[in-house]
Amino acid sequence: MNYGGREMNGRTRNILKNRFIANI
């Protein structure tokens, strides 16, 4: 899964990643 890491900041990626894990 790639949300366009170049455009997104590391923090934003971490938040999305954490939310994705929490949803499961």
PQR file with spaces between the fields and no chain letter, atoms N, CA, C, O and H, PARSE charges and radii, in Angstrom:
ATOM       1  N    MET     1       0.848   -1.201    0.000 -0.4000 1.5000
ATOM       2  CA   MET     1       0.000    0.000    0.000 -0.0000 2.0000
ATOM       3  C    MET     1       0.877    1.242    0.000  0.5500 1.7000
ATOM       4  O    MET     1       1.722    1.416    0.879 -0.5500 1.4000
ATOM       5  N    ASN     2       0.676    2.093   -0.975 -0.4000 1.5000
ATOM       6  CA   ASN     2       1.490    3.303   -1.074 -0.0000 2.0000
ATOM       7  C    ASN     2       0.585    4.512   -1.236  0.5500 1.7000
ATOM       8  O    ASN     2      -0.172    4.608   -2.202 -0.5500 1.4000
ATOM       9  H    ASN     2      -0.010    1.953   -1.689  0.4000 1.0000
ATOM      10  N    TYR     3       0.669    5.444   -0.274 -0.4000 1.5000
ATOM      11  CA   TYR     3      -0.168    6.643   -0.321 -0.0000 2.0000
ATOM      12  C    TYR     3       0.571    7.799   -0.978  0.5500 1.7000
ATOM      13  O    TYR     3       0.239    8.960   -0.737 -0.5500 1.4000
ATOM      14  H    TYR     3       1.284    5.366    0.511  0.4000 1.0000
ATOM      15  N    GLY     4       1.570    7.500   -1.805 -0.4000 1.5000
ATOM      16  CA   GLY     4       2.362    8.585   -2.385 -0.0000 2.0000
ATOM      17  C    GLY     4       3.280    9.152   -1.328  0.5500 1.7000
ATOM      18  O    GLY     4       3.200   10.337   -1.005 -0.5500 1.4000
ATOM      19  H    GLY     4       1.841    6.557   -2.001  0.4000 1.0000
ATOM      20  N    GLY     5       4.156    8.317   -0.784 -0.4000 1.5000
ATOM      21  CA   GLY     5       5.008    8.711    0.337 -0.0000 2.0000
ATOM      22  C    GLY     5       5.802    9.979    0.064  0.5500 1.7000
ATOM      23  O    GLY     5       6.125   10.711    1.000 -0.5500 1.4000
ATOM      24  H    GLY     5       4.221    7.354   -1.046  0.4000 1.0000
ATOM      25  N    ARG     6       6.127   10.259   -1.206 -0.4000 1.5000
ATOM      26  CA   ARG     6       6.917   11.451   -1.498 -0.0000 2.0000
ATOM      27  C    ARG     6       6.141   12.705   -1.156  0.5500 1.7000
ATOM      28  O    ARG     6       6.716   13.676   -0.664 -0.5500 1.4000
ATOM      29  H    ARG     6       5.865    9.664   -1.966  0.4000 1.0000
ATOM      30  N    GLU     7       4.826   12.697   -1.412 -0.4000 1.5000
ATOM      31  CA   GLU     7       4.032   13.890   -1.152 -0.0000 2.0000
ATOM      32  C    GLU     7       3.678   14.013    0.325  0.5500 1.7000
ATOM      33  O    GLU     7       3.584   15.119    0.858 -0.5500 1.4000
ATOM      34  H    GLU     7       4.359   11.909   -1.812  0.4000 1.0000
ATOM      35  N    MET     8       3.482   12.878    0.979 -0.4000 1.5000
ATOM      36  CA   MET     8       3.068   12.921    2.380 -0.0000 2.0000
ATOM      37  C    MET     8       4.279   12.962    3.304  0.5500 1.7000
ATOM      38  O    MET     8       5.331   12.398    3.003 -0.5500 1.4000
ATOM      39  H    MET     8       3.558   11.980    0.546  0.4000 1.0000
ATOM      40  N    ASN     9       4.110   13.631    4.420 -0.4000 1.5000
ATOM      41  CA   ASN     9       5.162   13.686    5.420 -0.0000 2.0000
ATOM      42  C    ASN     9       5.219   12.370    6.183  0.5500 1.7000
ATOM      43  O    ASN     9       4.238   11.627    6.214 -0.5500 1.4000
ATOM      44  H    ASN     9       3.255   14.089    4.664  0.4000 1.0000
ATOM      45  N    GLY    10       6.358   12.077    6.797 -0.4000 1.5000
ATOM      46  CA   GLY    10       6.515   10.843    7.560 -0.0000 2.0000
ATOM      47  C    GLY    10       5.479   10.744    8.661  0.5500 1.7000
ATOM      48  O    GLY    10       4.943    9.668    8.928 -0.5500 1.4000
ATOM      49  H    GLY    10       7.155   12.681    6.772  0.4000 1.0000
ATOM      50  N    ARG    11       5.198   11.878    9.302 -0.4000 1.5000
ATOM      51  CA   ARG    11       4.220   11.863   10.396 -0.0000 2.0000
ATOM      52  C    ARG    11       2.851   11.476    9.867  0.5500 1.7000
ATOM      53  O    ARG    11       2.143   10.671   10.472 -0.5500 1.4000
ATOM      54  H    ARG    11       5.633   12.752    9.085  0.4000 1.0000
ATOM      55  N    THR    12       2.481   12.059    8.727 -0.4000 1.5000
ATOM      56  CA   THR    12       1.168   11.750    8.150 -0.0000 2.0000
ATOM      57  C    THR    12       1.082   10.272    7.816  0.5500 1.7000
ATOM      58  O    THR    12       0.055    9.637    8.056 -0.5500 1.4000
ATOM      59  H    THR    12       3.056   12.714    8.235  0.4000 1.0000
ATOM      60  N    ARG    13       2.159    9.719    7.260 -0.4000 1.5000
ATOM      61  CA   ARG    13       2.163    8.291    6.930 -0.0000 2.0000
ATOM      62  C    ARG    13       1.989    7.465    8.184  0.5500 1.7000
ATOM      63  O    ARG    13       1.269    6.467    8.181 -0.5500 1.4000
ATOM      64  H    ARG    13       2.993   10.235    7.065  0.4000 1.0000
ATOM      65  N    ASN    14       2.648    7.879    9.262 -0.4000 1.5000
ATOM      66  CA   ASN    14       2.545    7.123   10.502 -0.0000 2.0000
ATOM      67  C    ASN    14       1.131    7.168   11.053  0.5500 1.7000
ATOM      68  O    ASN    14       0.630    6.162   11.555 -0.5500 1.4000
ATOM      69  H    ASN    14       3.232    8.690    9.264  0.4000 1.0000
ATOM      70  N    ILE    15       0.483    8.317   10.967 -0.4000 1.5000
ATOM      71  CA   ILE    15      -0.894    8.440   11.454 -0.0000 2.0000
ATOM      72  C    ILE    15      -1.810    7.530   10.645  0.5500 1.7000
ATOM      73  O    ILE    15      -2.616    6.795   11.217 -0.5500 1.4000
ATOM      74  H    ILE    15       0.890    9.134   10.559  0.4000 1.0000
ATOM      75  N    LEU    16      -1.693    7.572    9.309 -0.4000 1.5000
ATOM      76  CA   LEU    16      -2.528    6.716    8.475 -0.0000 2.0000
ATOM      77  C    LEU    16      -2.256    5.252    8.778  0.5500 1.7000
ATOM      78  O    LEU    16      -3.179    4.439    8.838 -0.5500 1.4000
ATOM      79  H    LEU    16      -1.038    8.169    8.845  0.4000 1.0000
ATOM      80  N    LYS    17      -0.978    4.919    8.970 -0.4000 1.5000
ATOM      81  CA   LYS    17      -0.603    3.537    9.253 -0.0000 2.0000
ATOM      82  C    LYS    17      -1.205    3.086   10.579  0.5500 1.7000
ATOM      83  O    LYS    17      -1.744    1.985   10.686 -0.5500 1.4000
ATOM      84  H    LYS    17      -0.229    5.580    8.921  0.4000 1.0000
ATOM      85  N    ASN    18      -1.106    3.952   11.591 -0.4000 1.5000
ATOM      86  CA   ASN    18      -1.655    3.609   12.901 -0.0000 2.0000
ATOM      87  C    ASN    18      -3.163    3.463   12.844  0.5500 1.7000
ATOM      88  O    ASN    18      -3.720    2.553   13.458 -0.5500 1.4000
ATOM      89  H    ASN    18      -0.668    4.847   11.504  0.4000 1.0000
ATOM      90  N    ARG    19      -3.829    4.341   12.119 -0.4000 1.5000
ATOM      91  CA   ARG    19      -5.285    4.250   11.997 -0.0000 2.0000
ATOM      92  C    ARG    19      -5.671    2.980   11.250  0.5500 1.7000
ATOM      93  O    ARG    19      -6.652    2.325   11.600 -0.5500 1.4000
ATOM      94  H    ARG    19      -3.377    5.080   11.620  0.4000 1.0000
ATOM      95  N    PHE    20      -4.900    2.633   10.222 -0.4000 1.5000
ATOM      96  CA   PHE    20      -5.192    1.429    9.453 -0.0000 2.0000
ATOM      97  C    PHE    20      -5.077    0.194   10.340  0.5500 1.7000
ATOM      98  O    PHE    20      -5.914   -0.707   10.273 -0.5500 1.4000
ATOM      99  H    PHE    20      -4.103    3.166    9.938  0.4000 1.0000
ATOM     100  N    ILE    21      -4.041    0.156   11.169 -0.4000 1.5000
ATOM     101  CA   ILE    21      -3.849   -0.977   12.075 -0.0000 2.0000
ATOM     102  C    ILE    21      -4.967   -0.994   13.117  0.5500 1.7000
ATOM     103  O    ILE    21      -5.490   -2.058   13.449 -0.5500 1.4000
ATOM     104  H    ILE    21      -3.362    0.887   11.224  0.4000 1.0000
ATOM     105  N    ALA    22      -5.337    0.188   13.637 -0.4000 1.5000
ATOM     106  CA   ALA    22      -6.371    0.265   14.665 -0.0000 2.0000
ATOM     107  C    ALA    22      -7.714   -0.209   14.112  0.5500 1.7000
ATOM     108  O    ALA    22      -8.501   -0.830   14.826 -0.5500 1.4000
ATOM     109  H    ALA    22      -4.912    1.052   13.368  0.4000 1.0000
ATOM     110  N    ASN    23      -7.971    0.086   12.837 -0.4000 1.5000
ATOM     111  CA   ASN    23      -9.236   -0.329   12.239 -0.0000 2.0000
ATOM     112  C    ASN    23      -9.336   -1.840   12.156  0.5500 1.7000
ATOM     113  O    ASN    23     -10.435   -2.390   12.227 -0.5500 1.4000
ATOM     114  H    ASN    23      -7.331    0.590   12.256  0.4000 1.0000
ATOM     115  N    ILE    24      -8.213   -2.516   12.007 -0.4000 1.5000
ATOM     116  CA   ILE    24      -8.233   -3.973   11.964 -0.0000 2.0000
ATOM     117  C    ILE    24      -8.306   -4.490   13.396  0.5500 1.7000
ATOM     118  O    ILE    24      -8.334   -5.701   13.614 -0.5500 1.4000
ATOM     119  H    ILE    24      -7.321   -2.068   11.950  0.4000 1.0000
